[in-house]
Every structure is written in structure tokens, then in C-alpha cells.
Amino acid sequence: MNFERGSKPNPTGNLIAYCHVFGENPIAPGGKIIASNVVVSFLKIGDNYPVVTFPPVALPSKEELMKILSDNIHLYDVVQLPDFQMPENKEQANQYIQERMEQFNSMVMRYVEFCKAKEKKTQNQNLNDQIDQVSEPLETLANLSIEFRNTSGIAREATRLKMERIVDYFHNNHPTLDIDNFKKALSVPGKVGDELVGLYIQKFNAIQIENYETASDLRKRILEIESTAT
């Protein structure tokens, strides 16, 4: 597969496959491009990943395809397929189309395998390795807390699940941090909750760098706010 955008190790699950056409275009006369959209869902059923292959379309030029993709190009993988050239003999033409369909289906199957491999790699990645990729674990917690407070619905729940994994990390590796009360602060609404969350992050950071005087001052401020917020 010739990826023009995207890669085998990190597929998006949203693929545009296209080819140049020489001679007759079976989709529409005069079209110089045939393109199709393949979408692989990560909402798998067992080990099966649902796949939707949209009907191919004919376009007058590659430039036209580029215009269509330009607004949302970051969402797609793009693959160029071998050129399409229909034989003039009708019997050969039918056989050629059948072969191209089989090649296309084979390409789709390979793309699904790339998506499977990506998810398995993500699932198997150790949480501690993920945290080590950032300069400071507390930065991860701070960013997630902001995201959690500014989202709703499914997005909020997904963030909550990720935060719980980060919280478990701190429970196991930094038992001196007051993680349980930090979790309670996340549910405090409005600016008061925002201030509480920020103060907890500052306190955790002060403890980690062994600045216990600052940590004590922050704890007093936290207790004052919590006493009025309940």
C-alpha cells in the first residue's frame, strides 16, 4: 500500500483510496480519478472490526479530489492504488474489473489489519510508559482535570476513566498525595471548583519538590474553601 498520508503503524480508520484512470472510466465518462472511502470502526464486535466501504466515485482530476479533502485532510489516510486502464475487449474488460475488485478488497483487509495492530499496541502499552513520555506526571493530571471539568456526556466519562488510571498511578507511586480529596474537588462546580483543583495541583507539586512550607499554606487555603463550599 502506497500511503500518501498516514502510515501502517498509525492508521486513522478513515481511508481514501484512489487511482488514476486512463481510457474509459466505468463509473462516469471522462473521469480521470476513481476514489472510494473506507471506514473501519474501532467499536469492534469480538475480534471483528466493522467496515464500511462507500461506493466509488469518479472525479474529473486529482486536483478536484484534493479540494474535497483539503478542509478535513487531518482526518484521513490517503492511499494511491495502481492506475486503472480498461481493456477494449469486453470479455477482458469484465475480467479486469473483477481482478481490480479483488485487489481492492484485499487492500481493505490489509487496512483493517493495520487498525487491529494499532489498537492492540495501544492496549498493551504500559500506563507508566505513557506517563513517562511527559516531562512531569502532574502535568498529565492537571491537563486531564481541566479537560474533565470542561467536557460533558460521553467525552466527560471517557476523560474520567482515563483520570482514574492516572489517579491509580499516583496512589501506587506517590501515596503522600491527597488524591481522594482531589477527586472530590473535581465535582465542585464553578469557579470555586476550578480554584480548588488548581490549589491541589500546586500542593502536590510542592510536596514532590519537598517545599513543605508552601504545601502547608496551600492546604490551609484548600481547607478554608472546602469548609465554605460544603
N, C-alpha and C positions, 0 to 999 in steps of 0.2 A: 504494500500500500504506500502510495506516494503522498505523504501528508504535506500540504502547503501551509496549513495552520493546525496546531495541536500536535500531539505525539502519542505513540503507542503506550508509554508508561502512564500518561495522564489524560485520558480521553474525557471529554465533557459529557458524552452520552447523546450529543446532538450533532449529527454529521451531515454535511452537504457533500455529496459525491457528484462529480460532473465529468463530462468528456466533450472533446471537440468532435464535430460531425463533418465528414467530407462526403459530398454527394447527397443522396436522398435522406431526409430526416423522417423516420416513421411516425414521429409524434406530431409534427407540424411542418408543412413545406417551407423551405427557406431557413429553418432554424439552424444556427451554427453551433449551438450548445444543447446538450441534454443534461438535465440536473435532477437530482432526487434528494429528498430529505429523509434521513433515517434517525429515529429517536429511540434510544434504549432507556427504559425506566429502571431506576435503582430500587423501586418498590418491588423487589423480587418476590416470586411465589416459589418457596422452597429454594431450589438451586436454579430456577428458571427466571430469566430476566425478560419481561415483556418487551416486545419490539414492534414499533410501528414504522412501516416503510410507505411513505406517501407516493402517490403516482408520479412518474417522471413528467417533467415539463420541458418544453422547447423554448429556447431564448434566442434572439437574433444575434447575440455576440457575448463574448466573455465580459466585456465592459458592462453590459446590462446586468449580468449576474453580480458583478462587483457592486453596482449601485444598489441592488436589492439587499446585499449582505452588509453594506457599509455601516448602517446605523446600529446593527447588533452583532458585528463581527466577533466581539469578545465571547459571544455565546456559543459559537460554532467551532467544530473541527471541519477542515476542508480537505478533501482528497480528490486528486485528479485521476481518472480512470483512463485506460488506453483509448486512443482515438476510435471513433465509430465510422465504419465505411461499409455501407450495404452493397453486397454483390448484385450485379444486374440480373443474373439468373434467378428466377422466382424460387425454385427449389433450394438453391444455395442460400438465398436470402432468408428463407424460413429457418434453415438450419443455423445460419449465422445468428439470427435473433435468439434462437433457443440457447446457443452457446453463450451469448452475451448475458442472458438472464441467469444462467447457471453461474457464470463468473461473478455477477453482481451479488447473487445470493451467498456465494462463498465469501465475498468481501464483507457482507453484513455479518456473517457468522464469526469471522475473524474479529470484526469490530466489537461484537458482543463479548468475545473472549478477553479483549483488551479491557473492557469495562469491568468484567468479573475480576480480573487480576488486580485492577486498581483498587477495588473495594476490599479485597482480601488483604492487600498490603496495608490499607488504611486501618482495617480492623485489627490487624496483628501488630500495629505499631505501638510500642510501649508508651504509656502516658508520661512516664518520667522523661523519655526521649523527647516527647513533644514539648514538655516544659523547658527542657534544657536548650531548646532551639531559640528561646527568647533570652534576652540579656538578664532579665530579672523575673523570677516566678511571680512576684507580687504584681508586676505589670500585667501579667495574664489575668490575675484575679481582678485587678482594678478595671481592666477593659471589659471583662465579662460582666462585672457588676453594673457598669454603665449601660451595656447592651441589654442586660436583663431588665433594667428599670425603664428603658425606652422602647421596649417592644411589647407586643401583646399576642394573644392567641397561640397558635402553634409555634410561631417563632420564639415566643417567650418561654414556652415549655421546653423547646429544643435547647435554648440557652441555659435554662435551669438544669437540665440533665448534664450538660457539659460542665456547668459550675459545680455540680455535686461531685464530679470526678476530680476537679481541681481541689475542692474542699477536702476530699478524702486524702489527696496528696499532702495537704498541709497538716491534717490530723496525724498522719503517719510520720511525716518528716519534720514538722515544726509544732510539737504538742503544746508549746508555751503560748501559742497564739490563740486568742479567744474567738475561734471560728464559729462556735454555735451562736453566740450573741451577734456576730457579724451577719449570719444568715437571717436572724430575726430582724435586723436593721433593714435588710433588703425589702421587707414587706411594709415598712413605714412609708406612707405616701408623701408626695410633695417635696418641697424644698428641705423640710426637716429630715426626711429620709435620705435625700441627696447628701446633706451635710453629715449625717451620721455615718453613712457608708464611706465618705471621704476621710472622716476622722479615724475610722477603724483602719483603713489602709495606711494612713500616716502612722498610727500607733504600731501596726505590725512592722512597718519599715524601721521605726525607731528601735523596736525590740531586736530586730535582726542585726542592726548595726551597734547594738548594745548601748544605745543612748537612752538609759532607763529614766533619767530625769524628765526628758521630753515625753517619753511614753507615759509616765505618771501624770503629767499635766494633761495630756490628751485623754487619758482615762477619766480624769475628773470632769473634763468638758463633756465627754460622752455620757457619763452618769447624770449630769445636770440635764442634758437634752432628753435622755430616756425617762427621767422622772417626770418631766412635763409632757412627754409625748404619750404616756400611758394613762 
